[in-house]
């Protein structure tokens, strides 16, 4: 999902351009650090990333990092919150589209638009969830809440299409995205995501016509 992607659908007129300001209300360096953490965790993984890596990406002196975050895990938690905020922003914008099928297709279009990034690094949130799943410190459960929120939103769209199997269809769509992101990344082939995105769009059209 990517939940973090810039998501644009020209037909629906929907664009999600990044996270809202942090819920903490603290701007400036803290927000830059969180944005940098999201990016670097995606590109390098949590375990390989140091606070110095994040400080450099945010263009913030390393010593200043400790003013906002005492440990890397606090930045991981903030990154998960940022994913949640971006998902909220994205679904709010998609909800302005009057037709649920068009909303779902706009979501898929946004995923496909980020195929080059997916080919290099995979799904921004999917890769983070996979890494955090190996932990038992609570961050794994926090990350799962974001994925559940996405599933719930997708399910609500299928429900509005009158589908009694909306929950199953939501799992199928999100699982298809995660699968095509993994294959696109593994094979370094953005064309694979484009082809699978077209298939998902046709699948949504077929469901809407039933």
Secondary structure by P-SEA (a helix, b strand, c coil): ccccccccccccccccccccccccccccaaaaaaaaaaaaaaacccccccaaaaaaaacccccccccccccaaaaaaaaaaaaaaaaaaaaaaaaacccaaaaaaaaaaaaaaaaaaaaccccaaaaaaaaacccccaaaaaaaaaaaaaaaaaaaaaaaacccaaaaaaaaaaaaaaaaaaaaaaaccaaaaaaaaaaaaaaaaaaaac
